[in-house]
């Protein structure tokens, strides 16, 4: 178990991803991580805040869930879950409830 976690996913071809949280669990055998409590993901001009983030290195995905807020320069959105391809930075937004979007 880790506390006050700060990490990054660095690529020579794409913008870096920065992750921070109060706590995380790291699996040394498969390099997957589970971040929780005040999770913040920053990349490009976008910020995702959530309670939980599962980083699955073998699948090249990050799954943000529980109280997810996605923010960029022009909008703010709340969702149930956001899945990000950590190679392409493409995101998929899933929600069982109505998605709330606020634009600036």
C-alpha positions, 0 to 999 in steps of 0.5 A: 500500500502506498500513501500520497501517491504521485506518478506519471505515464510518459510517452515520447509520442504522446502527451504525458499523463500525471496521476495523484491520489491519497492512496494506491495499491501496486501489484508488482507481478503485473504492474497494475495499480488501484488508486483511491481517495482524491484521485486526479488525472491530468493530461493535455488541458484536461483533468479527471477527478474521481474516488477510484482509478484502476490502471491496467497496464497489460490492457493499456487502460485506466478506468476512473469511477465513483464521483467522476468529474471530467473538466477541460477549458470549455466544459465540466462533466460528471459521469459514472465511469470513464475508461481511457486508453493510455496509449491514444488518450481516447476516452469512453464515458459510461453512465447509468444515470443522466450525464451532466455537462456544464459549459463555460 
